[in-house]
Amino acid sequence: MMERAPTMNIHRAETVLSKTDPFKHAFRGIFAALPEGARGHVVAMIGELIGTMFFIFFAFAGGETGAAASNDPEKSVSTGTKNATPALFLYIAFSAGFSFIVFAWTFFRISGGLFNPVISLGMALIGAITWARCALLSAVQIAAAIAAAYMVKGLFSGELHVETVLGAGTSPAQGVIIEMLLTAQLAFAVFMMAAEKHQGTFLAPLGLGFSLFITELVGVFWTGGSVNPARSLAPCIVNRSFTSYHWIYWVGPIAGTCLAVILYKLVKALEYETAHGEEPEEEMLPRAYPRAGSSIVPLASVHSPDTASVTRASTNVETKKAPPAAEKKEEKSELPECTAD
């Protein structure tokens, strides 16, 4: 078996700062008081709260900045545009896509970097997370998106103009189908890049960011490119204005996620790994170096008064290389051999 090498060599010796850090002791006390099963949920909720808020904030701020720069700044700063240009659509798509890459990569190992209630729903439907985790993350994601929308409105001049609306004569029926297909593409990408473990899993946030980028390139002009109910709900709450067809930004993404789940279940049932002669393994990431025997003695033995057992342990490792005939029963170590990863 091959195993991935450690990415960093961190010196874990305690420093004066780490010993007297009040936040460290406070957080440890809080988490120690939580039930064992609840700690994972709390960590995931905190990760999704911060990650979603940052992701939505920079996506909204990018759209507001692009719109404000498109208008004449000498008159007054306005984030509303009467005639949106392809350059503005590209700016919005880049803002959303690259914001997702950065923060999904940052929070990928903390909470999964989902940032979307319908993606949380899809992960629950394929069994990647529990239904309790799905409900908690969805609530946190909606709250984080609303907080991000309030932040953008309070920090930048002009009104908040990041709501999702139908454009170019698109009907609600067309909007539902467009949102369904766009979300299905994004959700299926999440399932195959993040939920499925493979050698490129660590690059999943990069691929998913580009997936969101192409989704926004197509969707912004026709439907606003929501694919995320929390993203559409937040500006409506901040502006206290809901369109009559707001429901399409819930029905379309949910239907698209269900479509992606069906497609994912299909390729899993067909054992897609065998199409190229692959065999599914529990651990797909290769080791950077082969597993080998080690002469490392446990630290507990080093500090124990029985130093003779430590000597016998090191002697046993050296004599293992000798022929079987040269081994003696009385030289067997009382300590098991350790392996270094």
ROLUM-553702 format. One record per residue (C-alpha): residue number from 1; residue in one letter; x, y negated, z negated. Coordinates in Angstrom, 1 decimal. Example, Ala and Ser with C-alpha at 12.3 -4.5 7.8 and 13.67 -1.06 7.14 Angstrom:
<pts>
- 1, a, 12.3, 4.5, -7.8
- 2, s, 13.7, 1.1, -7.1
</pts>
This chain:
<pts>
- 1, m, 0.0, 0.0, 0.0
- 2, m, 1.1, -3.5, 0.7
- 3, e, 0.3, -6.4, -1.5
- 4, r, 0.5, -10.2, -1.1
- 5, a, 3.4, -11.9, -2.8
- 6, p, 2.8, -14.6, -5.4
- 7, t, 2.4, -18.0, -3.7
- 8, m, 4.1, -20.0, -6.5
- 9, n, 6.7, -19.3, -9.2
- 10, i, 5.2, -21.3, -12.1
- 11, h, 7.2, -21.7, -15.3
- 12, r, 4.7, -20.9, -18.0
- 13, a, 6.7, -21.8, -21.0
- 14, e, 4.7, -24.2, -23.2
- 15, t, 5.8, -27.8, -23.4
- 16, v, 5.2, -30.4, -26.0
- 17, l, 2.4, -31.9, -23.7
- 18, s, 0.7, -28.5, -23.2
- 19, k, 0.7, -27.8, -27.0
- 20, t, -0.8, -31.2, -27.9
- 21, d, -3.1, -31.6, -24.9
- 22, p, -6.6, -32.4, -26.4
- 23, f, -8.5, -31.6, -23.2
- 24, k, -7.0, -28.1, -23.1
- 25, h, -8.1, -27.3, -26.6
- 26, a, -11.5, -28.9, -26.2
- 27, f, -12.3, -27.1, -23.0
- 28, r, -11.1, -23.8, -24.4
- 29, g, -13.3, -24.3, -27.5
- 30, i, -16.3, -25.0, -25.3
- 31, f, -15.8, -22.0, -23.0
- 32, a, -15.0, -19.7, -26.0
- 33, a, -18.5, -20.5, -27.4
- 34, l, -20.2, -19.4, -24.1
- 35, p, -21.5, -15.8, -23.8
- 36, e, -19.2, -13.6, -21.7
- 37, g, -21.6, -13.3, -18.8
- 38, a, -22.3, -17.1, -18.6
- 39, r, -18.7, -18.3, -18.3
- 40, g, -18.4, -17.3, -14.6
- 41, h, -21.7, -19.1, -13.8
- 42, v, -20.5, -22.3, -15.6
- 43, v, -17.2, -22.3, -13.7
- 44, a, -18.9, -21.8, -10.4
- 45, m, -21.5, -24.5, -11.1
- 46, i, -18.8, -27.0, -12.0
- 47, g, -16.8, -26.1, -8.9
- 48, e, -19.9, -26.6, -6.7
- 49, l, -20.9, -29.8, -8.4
- 50, i, -17.6, -31.5, -7.9
- 51, g, -16.9, -29.9, -4.5
- 52, t, -20.3, -30.7, -3.0
- 53, m, -20.3, -34.2, -4.3
- 54, f, -16.9, -34.9, -2.7
- 55, f, -17.8, -33.2, 0.5
- 56, i, -21.1, -35.1, 0.9
- 57, f, -19.6, -38.4, -0.2
- 58, f, -16.8, -38.4, 2.4
- 59, a, -19.2, -37.1, 5.1
- 60, f, -21.7, -39.9, 4.3
- 61, a, -19.0, -42.5, 3.9
- 62, g, -17.5, -41.5, 7.3
- 63, g, -20.9, -42.0, 9.0
- 64, e, -21.4, -45.3, 7.3
- 65, t, -18.0, -46.5, 8.2
- 66, g, -18.3, -45.5, 11.8
- 67, a, -21.7, -47.3, 12.1
- 68, a, -20.5, -50.5, 10.3
- 69, a, -17.4, -50.7, 12.6
- 70, s, -19.6, -50.3, 15.7
- 71, n, -21.5, -53.5, 14.8
- 72, d, -20.3, -57.1, 14.9
- 73, p, -18.7, -57.7, 11.5
- 74, e, -18.7, -61.6, 11.9
- 75, k, -22.5, -61.7, 11.5
- 76, s, -23.1, -59.3, 8.6
- 77, v, -22.1, -55.8, 7.6
- 78, s, -24.7, -53.4, 8.8
- 79, t, -24.6, -49.6, 8.8
- 80, g, -27.6, -49.3, 11.0
- 81, t, -27.1, -49.0, 14.8
- 82, k, -29.7, -49.5, 17.5
- 83, n, -27.7, -47.8, 20.2
- 84, a, -25.5, -45.1, 18.9
- 85, t, -22.5, -44.2, 21.1
- 86, p, -20.8, -40.9, 21.8
- 87, a, -17.8, -42.3, 19.9
- 88, l, -20.0, -42.8, 16.8
- 89, f, -21.3, -39.2, 17.1
- 90, l, -17.7, -37.9, 17.4
- 91, y, -16.8, -40.0, 14.3
- 92, i, -19.6, -38.5, 12.3
- 93, a, -18.8, -35.0, 13.4
- 94, f, -15.1, -35.4, 12.5
- 95, s, -16.1, -36.9, 9.1
- 96, a, -18.3, -33.9, 8.2
- 97, g, -16.0, -31.2, 9.7
- 98, f, -12.8, -32.4, 8.2
- 99, s, -14.4, -33.2, 4.8
- 100, f, -15.6, -29.7, 4.7
- 101, i, -12.2, -28.3, 5.6
- 102, v, -10.5, -30.2, 2.8
- 103, f, -12.9, -29.5, 0.0
- 104, a, -13.9, -26.0, 0.9
- 105, w, -10.2, -25.1, 0.9
- 106, t, -9.8, -26.8, -2.4
- 107, f, -12.7, -25.1, -4.1
- 108, f, -12.6, -21.8, -2.2
- 109, r, -11.1, -19.9, -5.1
- 110, i, -13.2, -21.6, -7.8
- 111, s, -16.8, -21.3, -6.6
- 112, g, -16.5, -20.2, -3.0
- 113, g, -16.9, -23.7, -1.5
- 114, l, -20.5, -23.1, -0.3
- 115, f, -21.8, -26.7, -0.7
- 116, n, -25.2, -25.7, 0.9
- 117, p, -28.3, -24.2, -0.7
- 118, v, -29.1, -22.1, 2.4
- 119, i, -25.6, -20.7, 2.5
- 120, s, -26.0, -19.8, -1.1
- 121, l, -29.2, -18.1, -0.2
- 122, g, -27.5, -16.2, 2.6
- 123, m, -24.7, -15.0, 0.4
- 124, a, -27.3, -13.7, -2.0
- 125, l, -29.2, -11.9, 0.8
- 126, i, -26.0, -10.1, 1.9
- 127, g, -25.1, -9.2, -1.7
- 128, a, -22.1, -11.4, -2.0
- 129, i, -23.5, -13.3, -5.1
- 130, t, -26.3, -12.5, -7.5
- 131, w, -29.7, -14.2, -7.3
- 132, a, -29.1, -15.9, -10.6
- 133, r, -25.9, -17.4, -9.2
- 134, c, -27.7, -18.4, -6.0
- 135, a, -30.4, -20.3, -8.0
- 136, l, -27.8, -22.1, -10.2
- 137, l, -25.6, -23.1, -7.3
- 138, s, -28.5, -24.3, -5.2
- 139, a, -29.7, -26.6, -8.0
- 140, v, -26.2, -28.0, -8.6
- 141, q, -25.6, -28.5, -4.8
- 142, i, -28.8, -30.6, -4.5
- 143, a, -28.0, -32.7, -7.5
- 144, a, -24.4, -33.3, -6.3
- 145, a, -25.7, -34.4, -2.8
- 146, i, -28.1, -36.9, -4.4
- 147, a, -25.3, -38.2, -6.6
- 148, a, -23.0, -38.6, -3.6
- 149, a, -25.7, -40.5, -1.7
- 150, y, -26.1, -42.9, -4.6
- 151, m, -22.3, -43.4, -4.8
- 152, v, -22.1, -44.3, -1.1
- 153, k, -25.0, -46.7, -1.3
- 154, g, -23.5, -48.4, -4.3
- 155, l, -20.0, -48.7, -3.0
- 156, f, -20.4, -49.8, 0.6
- 157, s, -22.2, -52.9, 1.9
- 158, g, -25.3, -52.4, 3.9
- 159, e, -28.1, -50.0, 3.4
- 160, l, -27.8, -46.2, 3.4
- 161, h, -28.3, -45.1, 7.0
- 162, v, -27.3, -41.4, 6.9
- 163, e, -30.8, -39.9, 6.9
- 164, t, -31.5, -37.1, 9.4
- 165, v, -34.1, -38.1, 12.0
- 166, l, -35.3, -36.6, 15.3
- 167, g, -33.9, -38.4, 18.3
- 168, a, -34.3, -38.6, 22.1
- 169, g, -38.0, -37.6, 21.9
- 170, t, -37.3, -34.3, 20.1
- 171, s, -40.5, -32.8, 18.7
- 172, p, -40.7, -31.2, 15.3
- 173, a, -41.1, -27.8, 16.9
- 174, q, -37.9, -28.3, 18.9
- 175, g, -36.2, -29.7, 15.8
- 176, v, -37.0, -26.5, 13.8
- 177, i, -35.5, -24.3, 16.6
- 178, i, -32.4, -26.5, 16.9
- 179, e, -31.8, -26.5, 13.2
- 180, m, -32.4, -22.8, 13.0
- 181, l, -29.8, -22.0, 15.7
- 182, l, -27.2, -24.5, 14.4
- 183, t, -27.6, -23.1, 10.9
- 184, a, -27.4, -19.5, 12.1
- 185, q, -24.1, -20.2, 13.8
- 186, l, -22.7, -21.8, 10.6
- 187, a, -24.1, -19.1, 8.3
- 188, f, -22.8, -16.2, 10.4
- 189, a, -19.4, -17.8, 10.5
- 190, v, -19.4, -18.0, 6.7
- 191, f, -20.3, -14.3, 6.4
- 192, m, -17.6, -13.1, 8.8
- 193, m, -14.8, -15.5, 7.8
- 194, a, -15.4, -15.7, 4.0
- 195, a, -17.7, -12.9, 2.8
- 196, e, -15.8, -10.3, 4.9
- 197, k, -12.3, -9.8, 3.5
- 198, h, -9.6, -9.6, 6.2
- 199, q, -6.1, -10.8, 6.8
- 200, g, -7.3, -14.3, 7.8
- 201, t, -9.6, -14.8, 4.9
- 202, f, -7.4, -17.5, 3.4
- 203, l, -7.9, -19.5, 6.6
- 204, a, -11.7, -19.3, 6.3
- 205, p, -12.2, -23.0, 5.3
- 206, l, -10.3, -24.1, 8.4
- 207, g, -12.6, -22.0, 10.7
- 208, l, -15.7, -23.0, 8.9
- 209, g, -14.8, -26.7, 9.1
- 210, f, -14.5, -26.4, 12.9
- 211, s, -17.8, -24.5, 12.9
- 212, l, -19.5, -27.4, 11.1
- 213, f, -17.7, -29.8, 13.5
- 214, i, -19.2, -28.2, 16.6
- 215, t, -22.6, -28.0, 14.9
- 216, e, -22.5, -31.8, 14.2
- 217, l, -21.4, -32.5, 17.8
- 218, v, -24.5, -30.9, 19.1
- 219, g, -27.0, -31.7, 16.3
- 220, v, -26.4, -35.3, 15.3
- 221, f, -28.0, -36.7, 18.5
- 222, w, -31.1, -34.4, 18.5
- 223, t, -32.0, -33.8, 14.9
- 224, g, -29.3, -35.6, 12.8
- 225, g, -27.4, -32.3, 12.4
- 226, s, -28.6, -31.4, 8.9
- 227, v, -28.1, -27.6, 8.6
- 228, n, -28.2, -28.4, 4.9
- 229, p, -31.5, -29.2, 3.0
- 230, a, -29.5, -31.0, 0.3
- 231, r, -27.8, -33.2, 2.8
- 232, s, -31.2, -34.3, 4.2
- 233, l, -33.0, -34.6, 0.9
- 234, a, -30.4, -36.9, -0.8
- 235, p, -30.8, -40.0, 1.4
- 236, c, -34.6, -39.6, 1.4
- 237, i, -34.5, -39.7, -2.4
- 238, v, -32.1, -42.6, -2.6
- 239, n, -34.0, -44.7, 0.0
- 240, r, -37.4, -43.4, -1.3
- 241, s, -38.5, -42.7, 2.2
- 242, f, -39.5, -39.4, 3.6
- 243, t, -40.4, -38.7, 7.3
- 244, s, -43.5, -36.8, 8.1
- 245, y, -41.4, -34.0, 9.6
- 246, h, -38.9, -33.7, 6.7
- 247, w, -40.0, -30.1, 6.3
- 248, i, -38.1, -29.0, 9.4
- 249, y, -34.8, -29.6, 7.5
- 250, w, -35.9, -26.9, 5.1
- 251, v, -37.7, -24.4, 7.4
- 252, g, -35.1, -24.6, 10.2
- 253, p, -32.0, -23.9, 8.0
- 254, i, -33.7, -21.2, 6.0
- 255, a, -34.9, -19.5, 9.2
- 256, g, -31.4, -19.8, 10.6
- 257, t, -29.8, -18.2, 7.6
- 258, c, -32.2, -15.3, 7.7
- 259, l, -31.3, -14.9, 11.4
- 260, a, -27.6, -14.8, 10.5
- 261, v, -28.2, -12.3, 7.8
- 262, i, -30.0, -10.0, 10.3
- 263, l, -27.1, -10.3, 12.7
- 264, y, -24.6, -9.7, 10.0
- 265, k, -26.5, -6.6, 8.8
- 266, l, -26.5, -5.3, 12.4
- 267, v, -22.8, -5.6, 13.0
- 268, k, -22.1, -4.0, 9.5
- 269, a, -24.5, -1.1, 10.3
- 270, l, -22.6, -0.6, 13.7
- 271, e, -19.3, -0.5, 11.8
- 272, y, -17.8, -3.3, 13.8
- 273, e, -14.3, -2.5, 12.5
- 274, t, -14.2, 0.7, 14.6
- 275, a, -14.6, -1.2, 17.8
- 276, h, -10.9, -1.9, 17.9
- 277, g, -9.8, 1.2, 16.1
- 278, e, -9.6, -0.5, 12.7
- 279, e, -10.3, 1.3, 9.5
- 280, p, -11.8, -0.7, 6.7
- 281, e, -9.6, -0.9, 3.7
- 282, e, -10.2, -2.2, 0.2
- 283, e, -7.2, -4.5, 0.5
- 284, m, -6.5, -6.0, 3.9
- 285, l, -3.8, -8.5, 2.9
- 286, p, -0.4, -6.9, 3.4
- 287, r, 2.3, -7.0, 0.8
- 288, a, 5.2, -9.3, 1.4
- 289, y, 7.5, -6.6, 0.1
- 290, p, 7.0, -2.9, -0.7
- 291, r, 6.2, -1.7, -4.1
- 292, a, 9.3, -0.3, -5.8
- 293, g, 10.2, 1.1, -9.1
- 294, s, 11.5, -1.3, -11.7
- 295, s, 13.8, -1.0, -14.7
- 296, i, 12.0, -3.8, -16.4
- 297, v, 11.3, -2.9, -20.0
- 298, p, 8.2, -4.3, -21.7
- 299, l, 8.8, -7.3, -23.8
- 300, a, 7.1, -5.7, -26.8
- 301, s, 9.8, -3.1, -26.8
- 302, v, 12.6, -5.6, -26.6
- 303, h, 11.4, -7.4, -29.7
- 304, s, 10.6, -4.3, -31.6
- 305, p, 13.0, -2.9, -34.2
- 306, d, 13.2, 0.4, -32.4
- 307, t, 16.0, -0.6, -30.0
- 308, a, 17.0, 3.0, -29.4
- 309, s, 13.8, 3.6, -27.5
- 310, v, 14.7, 0.6, -25.3
- 311, t, 18.1, 2.1, -24.5
- 312, r, 16.6, 5.4, -23.7
- 313, a, 14.1, 3.7, -21.3
- 314, s, 16.8, 2.0, -19.3
- 315, t, 18.9, 5.2, -19.2
- 316, n, 15.9, 7.1, -17.9
- 317, v, 15.6, 4.8, -14.9
- 318, e, 19.2, 5.2, -14.0
- 319, t, 19.2, 9.0, -14.3
- 320, k, 16.1, 9.3, -12.0
- 321, k, 18.4, 8.8, -9.0
- 322, a, 20.5, 11.9, -10.0
- 323, p, 19.6, 15.4, -8.7
- 324, p, 17.0, 17.3, -10.7
- 325, a, 19.6, 19.6, -12.1
- 326, a, 21.4, 16.8, -13.8
- 327, e, 18.3, 15.7, -15.8
- 328, k, 18.0, 16.8, -19.4
- 329, k, 14.9, 17.0, -21.4
- 330, e, 16.4, 15.3, -24.3
- 331, e, 17.0, 12.1, -22.2
- 332, k, 13.3, 11.6, -21.4
- 333, s, 12.1, 8.2, -22.3
- 334, e, 9.3, 7.6, -24.8
- 335, l, 8.2, 4.5, -22.8
- 336, p, 6.4, 4.7, -19.4
- 337, e, 8.0, 3.3, -16.3
- 338, c, 6.9, -0.2, -15.3
- 339, t, 6.4, -1.2, -11.7
- 340, a, 7.0, -4.7, -10.5
- 341, d, 4.7, -6.2, -8.0
</pts>
